[in-house]
Amino acid sequence: MTWTIPNILTTLRLLAAPSVVLLFLYFTRPWADWFALLLFIGAAVTDWIDGYLARTWKQETKFGAMLDPIADKAMVVIALVLIAGLSGTHRPDGMDPWILLPATVIIFREVFVSGLREFLGDTAGTLKVTKLAKWKTTAQMVAIGVLFGTGIFQHMFIERTVGMDAGVIAEIMGGGDDPLNLRLIQQAYWSTWWIGVGLLWVAAALTLITGLDYFRKALPFLKDER
């Protein structure tokens, strides 16, 4: 194993995946959401940088080729589990199905394709990453980043209305004097929520399409010999 700069960046991205959860254990919200958003953006940027440097400097290694998709999957899966869990903290009926359903599709596909690659072993090269799969990863990353932003605006609104009379809040939201910018914060909350959820469903659709494509390519290697 060679510790090139691209490999170091990939390793840091892998370590960042569980760190997102730790942020919510040690910081209160919305600070945890801010730090998670910044960490996720940093990880997404290094995903592009390490690949670019590896190609430009001709430092592509087997270790990097192995670790890069693992780091991507770990980052996405852990962040989705976290967001799905947080989505139910202010819902009396539990988790938000608009987030839970596409998250389930994405996680299922990642586990399924990983299992296919492990089974195929030396022939796993038939499941090369396609351009559509790269778009899928991009959609996932952007959706997760936007949804972390939703948490920021949600808790900004909560912080600014703590102890405020419900009638006063209703008057402000109805068009009254708004010195705390509550209407703007609420608009930002709903905008990021709809954009994030929309992108998550797009990512889930691309995830399903690419997963079926990988399964089709793997079918010839799954047939029993007669």
N, C-alpha and C positions, 0 to 999 in steps of 0.2 A: 504494500500500500504506500503510495506516494502522497505526502502532504503538500500538494500544490495549493495555491490561493483559491482556485475554483472548488477544490475538495474541502477546504476549510470553511468556505462560505456555505457549501451544501450541508456540512456537519452542523454549523451554527443554526441553519434553518431547521434542521431536524430537532435540535435541542429547544428551539423556540416553540415548537408545537405544544409540548406539555406545559411550557411556561405560561401560555395564555390562560390556562386553568388556574395556575398558582396566583396570577394577578387578582382573580376574583376572590381568592381566599385571604389575601393579605391587604387588599385595598377596598375601600368603600366605593360605591357607585355614585357619581359617574366617572370618578378617577380610574377605576378598573377598566371601564369601557374605553376611556381615552388611551390608556397604556396598551390595552389589547389591540385597539385600532392601529396605533403607531407600530407596535410589534408586528402585526399582521402585514401592514404596508411594507415594513422593512424586509420581512421574509419574502414577500412577493417580488420586491425589487431585486433581492439577491438571487431569486430563481432565474431572473433574466440575465443578471450580471455574470453569475458563475458559468452559465452556458455560453454566453458571449465570449468570456475570457478563455474558456477551455478551447473553443474553436479558433479564436484569434491567435492564442499563444501555442496552439497545438499541444494542449495538455489534457486531452481527453483520455481518461483512464477507466479501467473496468470498475474500480471502486466508485468513481463518480457516476458512471452509468448505472450502477446498482443502487446507489444511495439516493440519487436525485428523485426518481419517482416515489421512493419510500417517504422521503421528506415531504413531498407534495401531498401525498395521500394522508400522512399523519397530520399535517397542518390542517387540511380540509376536514377530515373526519372528526378530529378533536374539537375544532372550532364549531362544526355543525352540531355536535352533541351538546356543547356548551350553550349555543344560541337556542337550540330546541328546549333545553332545560330552563333557561332564563325567560323564554317566551311565556311560560306558564306561571311565573311568579306573581303576576297581577291579573290572572284570569281565574275566576272561581271554578271553572269547569276543567282546569288543568292546562296541558300544553296546547299551543296554537296549531291547529291542523294545517293551516296554510304554510307553516314552516316545517312541521313534523313530517308531512307526507313526502315533499320533495327531498328532504334530508334523508329519509328512509330509503328512497330510490337510489340516491347517490351513494350512501354507505353500502347498500346491498351490492351495487354494481362493483364498487371497489374491492369488496371481499371476494366476489365471484370471479372477477378478472385476475386477481392475485392468486386465487386457487387454480385457475386455468394455467397461469404461467408456471406455477410450482409443479403442476402435474406434467406439463409438456417438457419441462427440464431443458435439455439441449435444443429442442425444437421450438422453444418459446420465442425465438427470433421471428417466427411467423406473425406474432402479435406486436408488430412494430407500432410505435406511437404515430397516429395519423394527424393531419392538420385539424380535422374536426375534433379530435381528442384534445388538442392544444387549445382550441377555442372553448371547449368544455371546461378545461382547467381555468382559463381566463375568466369565464363567466362565473365559475364558483368563487374564485378569489375576490372578484369585484362585488358579488352579491354579499359575501360574508363581511367584507369591509364596510359596505353600506349599512348592513344590519347592526354592526357594532356602533355605527353612527346613530342609529335609531335608539339604542340604549342610552346614548349620551343625552339626546334631546328629551327622552322620556324622564330621566332622573333630574335633568335641569328643571323641568316643569314641576316635578314633585318637590324638589328643594325649595323652589320659589313660592310654592303654595302651602307649605307646611304651616299649620295653625291659622290659615286664612279661612274666613267664613265661606261656606258653599255659595251663599247668595252673592257675595262679592265676586267670587270666581265666575259665576254665571253672568253677572253684569259685565265683567271685563270681556269675557268670551263673546258676549252679545254685541260688543261694539263700544263699550264704555272706555274710560281713561285706562291706558295700559302702560304704566311706567316700568313694569318688569318685563315687557315684551313677551307676555304669555302667549298671545295669538301667534306671533312669529315662531316661537318655540314649538307650539302645537302644530303649526303648518309644516315646519321642518321635520317634526316627528313623523307625521303622516306621509310626507313626501318620501323620506328615506325608507319608511316601512314598505310602501307600495313599490318603490323602485327595487329595493332589496329582495322582496318576495317575488316580484316579477322576474328578476334576473335568476333567482334561485330555481324557479319553475323552468326557465329556459335552460339552465344548467342541467336540471333533472332530465329534460327531454333529450338534450345532447348526450347526457350520460347513458340513457337507455339506448339510444341509437348506436353509439360507439360500442356499448357492451354487447349488443346483438351482433354487431359487425365482427367483433373479436371472437364471439362464440361460433359464428359461421366459418371463420377462418380456421378455428380449432377443430371443427367437426371431423375432417378427414383423419385426424390423429386420435380421435376418440372411438373409432370403430374397432370392434373386436375382430381379430383374425379368424378366418374359417378354415 
